[in-house]
Amino acid sequence: MIEIGAHKLKKSFGGNLLFENVSFEIHSGERVGLIGRNGIGKTTLMKLLLGDHYDEGELFLRKGIKLSYLNQIPEYKNHETTMDLLTKAFSAIQIMRKKLTALELEMADVTGDELERILNVYSELQTKFELSGGYDTEEKLGKIITGLNLEHLTELSFDRLSGGEKTRVMLGKVLLEEPDVLLLDEPTNHLDIKMVNWLEDYLQKYDGAVVLISHDRYFLDRVVTKIIELHPDGIEVYKGNYSFYKVEKERRFEEAMKEFKNQQKKIKNMEDQIKRYRIWGNMRDSEKMYKKAKELEKRLSKIDRVEKPTTGATIKLNFEEQNRSGKRVYELNNISKSYNGRNLFDHLNLEVFYQDCLTIIGENGTGKTTLLNIIREEVKPDHGTVKRGSRLKVGYLPQEVVFKDENLTILETYRQYFNCTNGEARYSLAGILFRKEDVFKKINILSGGEKSRLKLLMLMDEKVNVLLLDEPTNHLDIESREILEESLLAFDGTIIVISHDRYFINRLSNRMVELTSNKLMVYNGNYEYYLQEKKKESIKFKQEENTSKKKNEVNKNKANRNKKVLSEQDKEKTLQRIQSEIEKREKDLSNIIEEMNINGSNLNYLQELHYKKEHTQDEIDSLYEALESVI
């Protein structure tokens, strides 16, 4: 079933054309990746689906369709808590729950036909409530809170959260809404690798359609079933994941180039033939030859010319030759660090060698950037030492690039830093697509991606031999990421990088370190190697856990065999005690259920009651097991 259909959409912004001739369909259950260069209009196109104005074309949305949208930059001005915001996803269910409670109160005061009428209404509403997942809200809420690591944020005011935390909360709310079509703009921003893996699994099982904008190639590979690539003159559709897109795009380009060359060859032959007929006509004064030339010219003019396929302008990142460092670049000995009373890591030891590409990974808040800053000697460890190798010239790219004077233009910033001429600066800046009037843009109006490009260029021209990079692919589109990867692969120095970009990590890393539980684990390979090792660790842990369980079971059985057989009198007393306890717990359970019905609209309290109910039911089950063992 078609959920969304677009036909020849056109959109301009500020008098400049963003895109035109955009036609596509989104079908039920499809997971679509919307990709394209930065600034091409991906977010704008997504917002058209939500009702924003377009210049030309047609847009069709299935009648009654429910859409939910995750903005790249969350906007919410209310002072409600995180839990309040998350539970807004269940607003329709909350309304039904209130109506059910009201109907229950009405039924207590009526009889006869009126009671039967209310019972029918109640039954229909209860069925709708159940089909809408009304009895599963706590379970769904818990799943989202755990998966996106929101446990510590639930009671905090939303407006006090960081940008990354807000994004995670709003992502959770959008997922809980369970719309027909999920619209997600950069959903993996601010998620660590563990959260991204969870989100991938969630979206793979999602019943509705998903349209997402992402530059995360690993994510696109695991989640999407179709790629839509946006260009100024239309779109290209690829029915597969990112890996399929890469191969198919290359095949289409080669096929288009072959078609272009064949036509150019045919045109050249016709042009040569026309010249020959004209020469022969002049030599022999032959009207027949002139006529033949005109016939060919007419045929040539009617040929539908194939445009030469292009890849468009791309940035150029080539690190200059540099003096190599010594073999041992960094040596970290017994490094410990705490922050705000929280222990980040203890007695951490690490060696980094020449030409290593070492990637630091770990969940958010484990101290990755702190560790990188200790290596940079910008942060002092509480204990331990950092030894620098010989002949180091270090370049650093922070996660959020900030320049010393952001009121300067791009050209002024580059010239001031390298003390070079206008011509030299313009030549270098053109390589990263700052051309013509672009060089006069002030730094303070540049996007995150533009600032990163400029900083990377400056690092290249500094001729460094050690690169310390904190999330270098942030703000870069897919094409720029791949160019950066090629440049770093050709770099003859040492790289220490923090990244959540698994595709990037897999291509570059020869060593990985994972910060977890105040310690550091080293893996001598890339991301695929890391996954294999983690799988081995998981299997080993399960085997040890099973062995431990078996030992406990053996000990338990032995203890049971050694139990003294109860006397009839003791047995009777035990039965009475257990039965009394069961009656008490069942009464508690009944009271909890009644309390849940009364407070159906208060989800926070309802969640607390739900946990009490589960705990009480577990106690009752255990008591019945004890009763059976005595009987």
C-alpha positions as CSV (number, residue, x, y, z in Angstrom):
1,M,0.0,0.0,0.0
2,I,1.3,3.5,-0.9
3,E,1.6,5.6,2.2
4,I,3.2,8.7,0.5
5,G,3.5,9.7,-3.1
6,A,5.3,12.7,-4.7
7,H,5.2,13.8,-8.3
8,K,7.6,16.4,-9.7
9,L,8.1,18.4,-6.5
10,K,10.0,21.6,-6.8
11,K,11.4,23.8,-4.0
12,S,13.4,27.0,-3.9
13,F,14.8,28.8,-1.0
14,G,15.7,32.5,-0.9
15,G,15.4,32.7,-4.7
16,N,17.8,29.7,-5.2
17,L,16.6,26.4,-6.5
18,L,17.1,23.5,-4.0
19,F,15.6,20.7,-6.1
20,E,13.0,19.9,-8.8
21,N,11.5,16.9,-10.6
22,V,11.4,14.9,-7.3
23,S,9.0,11.9,-7.7
24,F,8.9,8.9,-5.4
25,E,6.6,6.5,-3.5
26,I,6.8,5.3,0.1
27,H,5.1,1.9,0.7
28,S,3.9,0.3,3.9
29,G,6.7,-1.4,5.8
30,E,9.5,0.2,3.7
31,R,12.6,1.5,5.4
32,V,13.9,4.3,3.2
33,G,17.3,6.1,3.5
34,L,17.2,9.7,2.2
35,I,20.8,10.7,1.3
36,G,22.6,13.5,-0.5
37,R,25.2,16.2,-0.1
38,N,25.0,18.7,2.8
39,G,22.8,21.6,1.8
40,I,21.0,19.7,-1.0
41,G,17.6,20.0,0.8
42,K,17.0,16.6,2.5
43,T,15.5,18.1,5.7
44,T,13.5,20.5,3.5
45,L,12.1,17.6,1.5
46,M,11.2,15.7,4.7
47,K,9.3,18.8,6.0
48,L,7.3,18.9,2.8
49,L,5.8,15.6,3.8
50,L,4.7,17.3,7.1
51,G,2.9,20.1,5.2
52,D,5.5,22.7,4.4
53,H,5.0,24.7,1.2
54,Y,6.4,23.5,-2.1
55,D,6.6,25.6,-5.4
56,E,5.4,23.0,-7.9
57,G,4.3,19.4,-8.1
58,E,1.9,17.1,-6.3
59,L,2.1,15.3,-2.9
60,F,-0.2,12.5,-1.9
61,L,-0.6,11.2,1.7
62,R,-2.9,8.2,2.4
63,K,-6.1,9.3,4.1
64,G,-5.9,8.9,7.9
65,I,-2.1,8.4,7.8
66,K,-0.2,9.1,11.1
67,L,3.2,10.7,10.8
68,S,5.8,11.3,13.5
69,Y,8.9,13.5,13.0
70,L,12.2,13.6,14.8
71,N,13.8,17.0,14.1
72,Q,17.6,17.2,13.9
73,I,17.4,20.0,16.5
74,P,14.7,19.2,19.0
75,E,12.3,22.1,19.7
76,Y,10.3,22.0,22.9
77,K,9.8,25.0,25.3
78,N,7.7,23.4,28.0
79,H,9.1,22.9,31.5
80,E,7.7,19.4,31.8
81,T,9.9,16.5,32.9
82,T,11.3,13.9,30.6
83,M,8.7,11.3,31.7
84,D,5.9,13.8,31.1
85,L,7.2,14.3,27.5
86,L,7.6,10.5,26.9
87,T,4.1,9.7,28.1
88,K,2.6,12.3,25.7
89,A,3.1,9.6,23.2
90,F,0.2,7.8,24.9
91,S,-2.2,10.7,24.9
92,A,-4.9,8.8,22.9
93,I,-4.6,5.8,25.3
94,Q,-4.8,8.1,28.3
95,I,-8.1,9.5,27.0
96,M,-9.5,6.0,26.5
97,R,-8.4,5.0,30.0
98,K,-10.2,8.0,31.5
99,K,-13.4,7.2,29.5
100,L,-13.2,3.6,30.7
101,T,-12.9,4.8,34.3
102,A,-15.8,7.1,33.9
103,L,-17.9,4.3,32.4
104,E,-17.1,2.1,35.4
105,L,-18.4,4.7,37.7
106,E,-21.6,5.1,35.6
107,M,-22.2,1.3,35.7
108,A,-22.2,1.4,39.5
109,D,-25.3,3.7,39.5
110,V,-27.5,2.2,36.8
111,T,-29.4,-1.0,36.1
112,G,-31.4,-2.7,33.4
113,D,-31.3,-1.4,29.8
114,E,-29.1,1.5,30.7
115,L,-26.5,-0.8,32.3
116,E,-26.6,-3.0,29.2
117,R,-26.0,0.0,26.9
118,I,-23.1,1.2,29.0
119,L,-21.6,-2.3,29.1
120,N,-21.7,-2.5,25.2
121,V,-20.0,0.9,25.0
122,Y,-17.5,-0.2,27.6
123,S,-16.8,-3.5,25.8
124,E,-16.1,-1.7,22.5
125,L,-13.9,0.9,24.1
126,Q,-12.0,-1.8,26.0
127,T,-11.4,-3.8,22.8
128,K,-10.1,-0.6,21.1
129,F,-7.9,0.2,24.2
130,E,-6.4,-3.3,24.1
131,L,-5.8,-3.2,20.3
132,S,-4.1,0.2,20.8
133,G,-1.7,-1.4,23.2
134,G,-3.2,0.2,26.3
135,Y,-2.1,-2.7,28.5
136,D,1.4,-2.6,27.2
137,T,2.3,1.1,27.8
138,E,4.6,0.4,30.8
139,E,6.4,-2.4,29.0
140,K,6.9,-0.2,25.9
141,L,8.0,2.8,28.0
142,G,10.5,0.7,29.9
143,K,11.9,-0.7,26.7
144,I,12.5,2.8,25.2
145,I,13.9,4.2,28.5
146,T,16.4,1.4,28.8
147,G,17.4,1.2,25.1
148,L,18.1,5.0,24.9
149,N,19.7,5.1,28.4
150,L,17.1,7.6,29.8
151,E,16.8,6.1,33.3
152,H,18.6,9.0,35.0
153,L,16.8,11.7,33.0
154,T,13.1,10.7,33.6
155,E,12.5,13.1,36.5
156,L,14.6,16.0,35.1
157,S,13.1,19.0,33.5
158,F,13.4,18.8,29.7
159,D,14.7,22.3,29.3
160,R,17.6,21.6,31.6
161,L,18.9,18.7,29.4
162,S,21.8,19.0,27.0
163,G,21.2,19.0,23.3
164,G,22.2,15.3,22.9
165,E,19.9,14.3,25.8
166,K,17.0,16.2,24.3
167,T,17.5,14.5,21.0
168,R,17.4,11.1,22.7
169,V,14.2,11.9,24.7
170,M,12.4,13.2,21.6
171,L,13.6,10.1,19.6
172,G,12.0,8.0,22.4
173,K,8.8,9.9,22.2
174,V,8.6,9.5,18.4
175,L,9.2,5.8,18.7
176,L,6.5,5.4,21.4
177,E,4.0,7.1,19.1
178,E,4.2,4.2,16.7
179,P,3.0,6.1,13.6
180,D,2.3,4.7,10.2
181,V,5.4,6.5,8.9
182,L,8.4,7.5,11.1
183,L,10.3,10.5,9.8
184,L,13.8,10.6,11.4
185,D,16.4,13.3,10.7
186,E,19.8,12.1,11.7
187,P,18.5,9.8,14.5
188,T,22.0,8.4,15.4
189,N,23.3,11.9,16.4
190,H,24.3,11.9,20.1
191,L,23.8,8.1,20.4
192,D,26.8,5.9,21.4
193,I,27.4,2.6,19.6
194,K,25.4,0.6,22.0
195,M,22.3,2.8,21.6
196,V,22.7,2.8,17.8
197,N,22.8,-1.0,17.8
198,W,19.6,-1.0,19.9
199,L,17.9,1.5,17.5
200,E,18.9,-0.6,14.5
201,D,17.3,-3.7,16.0
202,Y,14.2,-1.7,16.9
203,L,13.7,-0.3,13.4
204,Q,14.3,-3.6,11.7
205,K,11.3,-5.0,13.6
206,Y,9.2,-1.9,13.2
207,D,5.8,-2.6,11.6
208,G,5.3,0.8,9.9
209,A,7.3,2.6,7.2
210,V,10.5,4.5,8.1
211,V,12.0,7.4,6.2
212,L,15.3,8.5,7.6
213,I,18.1,11.0,6.8
214,S,21.5,9.7,7.8
215,H,25.2,9.9,6.9
216,D,25.8,6.7,9.1
217,R,26.7,4.1,6.4
218,Y,26.8,1.2,8.8
219,F,23.3,2.2,10.1
220,L,22.0,2.6,6.5
221,D,23.4,-0.9,5.7
222,R,21.6,-2.6,8.6
223,V,18.3,-0.7,8.5
224,V,17.1,0.5,5.1
225,T,15.6,-1.4,2.3
226,K,15.6,1.4,-0.2
227,I,17.9,4.4,-0.8
228,I,16.6,7.7,-2.3
229,E,19.5,10.0,-3.4
230,L,18.5,13.6,-3.8
231,H,20.0,15.9,-6.5
232,P,19.1,19.4,-7.6
233,D,17.5,18.0,-10.8
234,G,15.7,15.0,-9.2
235,I,16.3,11.8,-7.4
236,E,17.9,8.4,-8.0
237,V,16.2,5.4,-6.4
238,Y,18.1,2.2,-5.3
239,K,16.1,-0.8,-4.0
240,G,18.6,-2.1,-1.5
241,N,20.8,-1.0,1.4
242,Y,23.9,1.2,1.4
243,S,26.2,-1.5,0.1
244,F,23.9,-2.2,-2.8
245,Y,23.6,1.5,-3.5
246,K,27.4,1.9,-3.7
247,V,27.8,-1.0,-6.3
248,E,24.7,0.0,-8.2
249,K,25.6,3.7,-8.4
250,E,29.0,2.8,-9.9
251,R,27.4,0.4,-12.4
252,R,24.9,3.1,-13.5
253,F,27.7,5.7,-13.8
254,E,29.8,3.3,-16.0
255,E,26.7,2.4,-18.1
256,A,25.8,6.1,-18.6
257,M,29.4,7.0,-19.5
258,K,29.5,4.1,-22.0
259,E,26.3,5.4,-23.6
260,F,27.7,8.9,-23.7
261,K,31.0,7.8,-25.3
262,N,29.2,5.6,-27.9
263,Q,26.9,8.5,-28.8
264,Q,29.9,10.9,-29.0
265,K,31.7,8.5,-31.3
266,K,28.6,8.3,-33.5
267,I,28.3,12.1,-33.6
268,K,32.0,12.4,-34.4
269,N,31.6,10.0,-37.3
270,M,28.6,11.9,-38.7
271,E,30.4,15.3,-38.3
272,D,33.4,13.8,-40.2
273,Q,31.2,12.5,-42.9
274,I,29.5,15.9,-43.3
275,K,32.9,17.5,-43.7
276,R,33.9,15.0,-46.3
277,Y,30.7,15.5,-48.3
278,R,31.2,19.3,-48.2
279,I,34.8,18.9,-49.4
280,W,33.8,16.6,-52.2
281,G,31.0,18.9,-53.1
282,N,33.4,21.8,-53.4
283,M,36.0,19.8,-55.3
284,R,33.5,18.5,-57.9
285,D,30.9,21.3,-57.6
286,S,28.4,18.5,-56.9
287,E,24.9,19.4,-55.7
288,K,24.4,15.8,-54.8
289,M,27.2,15.9,-52.3
290,Y,25.9,19.2,-50.8
291,K,22.4,17.6,-50.5
292,K,23.9,14.5,-48.7
293,A,25.7,16.8,-46.3
294,K,22.5,18.7,-45.5
295,E,20.6,15.4,-44.9
296,L,23.3,14.3,-42.4
297,E,23.2,17.7,-40.7
298,K,19.4,17.4,-40.4
299,R,19.7,13.9,-38.9
300,L,22.5,15.1,-36.5
301,S,20.3,18.0,-35.3
302,K,17.5,15.6,-34.3
303,I,19.7,13.4,-32.2
304,D,18.6,13.5,-28.5
305,R,22.0,14.3,-26.9
306,V,23.1,12.2,-23.9
307,E,24.6,14.4,-21.2
308,K,28.0,13.5,-19.9
309,P,27.6,12.0,-16.5
310,T,29.4,13.9,-13.7
311,T,30.3,13.3,-10.1
312,G,30.1,17.0,-9.2
313,A,32.7,19.0,-7.3
314,T,34.3,17.2,-4.4
315,I,36.6,18.4,-1.6
316,K,40.3,17.5,-1.8
317,L,42.1,16.5,1.4
318,N,45.7,15.6,1.0
319,F,48.0,15.6,4.0
320,E,51.4,17.1,3.3
321,E,54.6,15.2,3.7
322,Q,55.9,15.6,7.3
323,N,58.9,14.6,9.4
324,R,58.1,11.2,11.0
325,S,57.9,10.8,14.8
326,G,59.7,8.3,16.9
327,K,58.5,4.7,17.2
328,R,56.7,5.2,20.5
329,V,54.3,8.1,20.2
330,Y,52.6,8.0,23.6
331,E,52.9,6.0,26.8
332,L,50.2,6.2,29.4
333,N,51.1,4.8,32.9
334,N,48.6,4.2,35.7
335,I,46.2,7.0,34.6
336,S,43.3,7.6,36.9
337,K,40.7,10.4,36.6
338,S,37.5,11.4,38.5
339,Y,35.0,14.0,37.5
340,N,32.4,15.6,39.8
341,G,33.0,12.8,42.3
342,R,32.5,10.1,39.6
343,N,35.4,7.8,38.8
344,L,36.0,7.6,35.0
345,F,39.0,5.3,34.9
346,D,41.5,3.7,37.3
347,H,45.2,2.7,36.6
348,L,44.8,2.9,32.9
349,N,47.9,1.8,30.8
350,L,48.3,2.3,27.1
351,E,51.0,2.5,24.5
352,V,50.6,4.2,21.1
353,F,53.1,3.5,18.3
354,Y,54.1,5.2,15.0
355,Q,51.4,4.7,12.2
356,D,48.8,3.3,14.7
357,C,45.3,4.3,13.9
358,L,43.8,3.9,17.4
359,T,40.1,4.4,17.9
360,I,38.6,5.1,21.4
361,I,35.1,3.9,21.8
362,G,32.7,3.5,24.8
363,E,29.2,4.5,26.0
364,N,28.4,8.2,26.5
365,G,29.9,9.5,29.7
366,T,32.7,6.9,30.0
367,G,35.4,9.6,29.6
368,K,36.5,9.3,26.0
369,T,37.0,13.0,25.4
370,T,38.6,13.3,28.8
371,L,41.1,10.6,27.9
372,L,41.9,12.4,24.6
373,N,42.4,15.6,26.5
374,I,44.8,13.9,29.0
375,I,46.8,12.6,26.0
376,R,46.8,16.2,24.6
377,E,48.0,17.4,28.1
378,E,45.0,19.8,28.2
379,V,43.6,17.9,31.3
380,K,45.8,16.6,34.1
381,P,45.1,13.1,35.4
382,D,44.5,12.6,39.1
383,H,47.2,9.9,39.1
384,G,49.7,8.6,36.6
385,T,51.8,10.0,33.8
386,V,51.7,10.6,30.0
387,K,55.0,10.3,28.2
388,R,55.3,11.9,24.7
389,G,57.5,10.4,22.1
390,S,60.2,12.3,20.1
391,R,59.7,14.6,17.2
392,L,55.9,14.9,17.6
393,K,54.0,17.6,15.8
394,V,50.4,17.2,16.9
395,G,47.2,18.4,15.2
396,Y,43.8,18.4,17.0
397,L,40.3,18.4,15.6
398,P,37.7,18.9,18.4
399,Q,34.1,17.6,18.3
400,E,32.8,21.2,17.9
401,V,35.2,23.4,16.0
402,V,35.7,27.0,17.4
403,F,38.1,29.5,15.9
404,K,39.9,32.2,17.9
405,D,38.2,35.1,16.2
406,E,34.9,34.1,14.5
407,N,34.3,37.6,13.2
408,L,37.0,37.1,10.6
409,T,36.2,35.8,7.1
410,I,37.4,32.4,5.9
411,L,40.1,34.0,3.8
412,E,41.3,36.2,6.7
413,T,41.4,33.3,9.1
414,Y,43.5,31.2,6.7
415,R,45.8,34.0,5.7
416,Q,46.3,35.1,9.3
417,Y,47.1,31.5,10.5
418,F,49.6,30.7,7.7
419,N,50.8,34.2,6.9
420,C,50.3,33.7,3.2
421,T,49.2,35.7,0.2
422,N,45.6,36.0,-1.1
423,G,46.4,33.8,-4.1
424,E,48.0,31.0,-2.0
425,A,45.0,31.1,0.5
426,R,42.4,31.0,-2.3
427,Y,44.1,28.1,-4.0
428,S,44.1,26.0,-0.8
429,L,40.5,27.0,0.1
430,A,39.2,26.1,-3.4
431,G,40.3,22.5,-2.7
432,I,37.6,22.3,0.1
433,L,35.0,24.1,-2.1
434,F,35.4,27.6,-0.6
435,R,35.4,29.4,-3.9
436,K,34.7,32.9,-5.3
437,E,32.5,34.9,-2.9
438,D,32.4,32.0,-0.4
439,V,35.8,33.0,1.0
440,F,34.3,36.2,2.3
441,K,31.8,34.4,4.6
442,K,32.4,35.1,8.3
443,I,33.3,32.1,10.4
444,N,30.4,32.8,12.8
445,I,27.8,32.0,10.1
446,L,29.4,28.7,8.9
447,S,27.7,25.4,9.5
448,G,29.4,22.7,11.7
449,G,30.4,20.9,8.5
450,E,32.0,24.0,6.9
451,K,34.0,24.7,10.1
452,S,35.2,21.1,10.2
453,R,36.3,21.3,6.5
454,L,38.3,24.5,7.2
455,K,39.9,23.1,10.3
456,L,40.9,19.9,8.5
457,L,42.5,21.9,5.7
458,M,44.5,23.9,8.2
459,L,45.7,20.6,9.9
460,M,46.8,19.3,6.5
461,D,48.8,22.4,5.7
462,E,50.4,22.4,9.2
463,K,52.4,19.2,8.2
464,V,51.6,17.4,11.5
465,N,52.7,13.8,12.1
466,V,50.1,13.0,14.9
467,L,46.4,13.6,14.5
468,L,44.0,13.7,17.5
469,L,40.5,13.6,16.2
470,D,37.2,13.9,18.3
471,E,34.3,12.7,16.2
472,P,35.8,13.9,12.8
473,T,32.9,12.7,10.7
474,N,30.3,14.8,12.6
475,H,28.7,17.3,10.3
476,L,30.2,15.7,7.2
477,D,28.0,14.1,4.4
478,I,28.8,10.6,3.1
479,E,30.9,11.8,0.2
480,S,33.1,14.0,2.4
481,R,33.4,11.2,5.0
482,E,34.8,8.9,2.3
483,I,37.2,11.5,1.0
484,L,38.4,12.1,4.6
485,E,38.9,8.3,5.0
486,E,41.0,8.1,1.8
487,S,43.1,11.1,3.0
488,L,43.6,9.5,6.5
489,L,44.5,6.1,4.9
490,A,47.3,7.9,3.0
491,F,48.5,9.8,6.1
492,D,51.9,8.6,7.0
493,G,51.6,9.5,10.7
494,T,49.8,8.4,13.8
495,I,46.1,8.8,14.4
496,I,44.1,8.7,17.7
497,V,40.4,9.1,17.1
498,I,37.1,9.1,19.0
499,S,34.3,8.0,16.7
500,H,30.8,6.4,16.7
501,D,31.0,6.0,12.9
502,R,31.5,2.2,12.6
503,Y,32.1,2.3,8.9
504,F,34.9,4.9,9.4
505,I,36.3,2.9,12.3
506,N,36.3,-0.3,10.2
507,R,38.2,1.2,7.3
508,L,40.9,3.0,9.3
509,S,41.5,1.4,12.6
510,N,44.3,-1.2,13.3
511,R,43.7,-0.9,17.1
512,M,40.6,-0.2,19.2
513,V,40.3,0.6,22.9
514,E,37.0,0.4,24.7
515,L,36.4,2.4,27.9
516,T,34.0,0.4,30.1
517,S,33.5,0.1,33.9
518,N,36.4,2.3,34.8
519,K,38.9,0.3,32.8
520,L,40.2,0.0,29.2
521,M,40.1,-3.0,26.9
522,V,42.4,-3.2,23.9
523,Y,41.5,-4.9,20.6
524,N,44.2,-5.2,18.0
525,G,42.1,-4.9,14.9
526,N,39.2,-2.9,13.2
527,Y,35.5,-2.8,14.1
528,E,34.7,-6.2,12.6
529,Y,37.5,-7.8,14.6
530,Y,36.2,-6.0,17.7
531,L,32.7,-7.5,17.1
532,Q,34.2,-11.0,16.7
533,E,36.1,-10.6,20.0
534,K,33.0,-9.3,21.8
535,K,31.0,-12.3,20.5
536,K,33.7,-14.7,21.9
537,E,33.6,-12.9,25.2
538,S,29.8,-13.2,25.4
539,I,29.9,-16.9,24.6
540,K,32.6,-17.4,27.3
541,F,30.6,-15.4,29.8
542,K,27.4,-17.5,29.1
543,Q,29.4,-20.8,29.4
544,E,30.8,-19.7,32.8
545,E,27.3,-18.5,33.9
546,N,25.8,-21.9,32.9
547,T,28.6,-23.8,34.8
548,S,27.9,-21.7,37.9
549,K,24.2,-22.3,37.6
550,K,24.8,-26.1,37.4
551,K,27.0,-26.0,40.5
552,N,24.3,-24.0,42.4
553,E,21.7,-26.5,41.3
554,V,23.8,-29.5,42.5
555,N,24.3,-27.8,45.8
556,K,20.6,-27.0,46.1
557,N,19.6,-30.6,45.4
558,K,22.1,-31.8,48.0
559,A,20.7,-29.4,50.6
560,N,17.2,-30.5,49.8
561,R,18.1,-34.2,50.3
562,N,19.7,-33.4,53.6
563,K,16.6,-31.6,54.9
564,K,15.0,-33.1,57.9
565,V,11.5,-34.4,57.1
566,L,8.9,-32.3,58.8
567,S,6.7,-33.9,61.5
568,E,2.9,-33.9,60.8
569,Q,2.5,-31.2,63.5
570,D,5.2,-29.0,62.0
571,K,3.7,-29.6,58.5
572,E,0.3,-28.4,59.6
573,K,1.7,-25.3,61.1
574,T,3.7,-24.5,58.0
575,L,0.7,-25.0,55.8
576,Q,-1.4,-22.6,57.9
577,R,1.4,-20.0,57.8
578,I,1.8,-20.2,54.0
579,Q,-2.0,-20.2,53.4
580,S,-2.3,-17.1,55.6
581,E,0.5,-15.4,53.8
582,I,-1.1,-16.2,50.4
583,E,-4.4,-14.7,51.5
584,K,-2.6,-11.5,52.7
585,R,-0.6,-11.2,49.5
586,E,-3.7,-11.8,47.3
587,K,-5.6,-9.1,49.2
588,D,-2.6,-6.7,48.6
589,L,-2.7,-7.6,44.8
590,S,-6.5,-6.9,44.7
591,N,-5.9,-3.5,46.3
592,I,-3.1,-2.6,43.9
593,I,-5.3,-3.5,40.8
594,E,-8.1,-1.4,42.2
595,E,-5.6,1.5,42.8
596,M,-4.5,1.1,39.1
597,N,-8.0,1.4,37.9
598,I,-8.6,4.5,39.9
599,N,-5.3,6.2,38.9
600,G,-5.4,5.2,35.2
601,S,-4.5,8.7,34.0
602,N,-1.4,9.1,36.2
603,L,1.2,7.2,34.2
604,N,4.1,7.9,36.6
605,Y,2.1,6.5,39.6
606,L,0.7,3.7,37.3
607,Q,4.2,2.6,36.5
608,E,5.1,2.4,40.2
609,L,1.9,0.4,40.9
610,H,2.8,-1.9,37.9
611,Y,6.1,-2.7,39.5
612,K,4.4,-3.4,42.9
613,K,1.8,-5.6,41.1
614,E,4.6,-7.7,39.4
615,H,6.5,-8.0,42.7
616,T,3.4,-9.1,44.7
617,Q,2.5,-11.6,42.0
618,D,6.0,-13.1,42.1
619,E,5.7,-13.4,45.9
620,I,2.3,-15.2,45.5
621,D,3.8,-17.6,42.9
622,S,6.7,-18.4,45.3
623,L,4.3,-19.0,48.2
624,Y,2.3,-21.5,46.0
625,E,5.5,-23.3,45.1
626,A,6.4,-23.5,48.8
627,L,2.8,-24.8,49.5
628,E,3.2,-27.5,46.9
629,S,6.6,-28.6,48.4
630,V,5.1,-29.0,51.9
631,I,2.0,-30.8,50.6
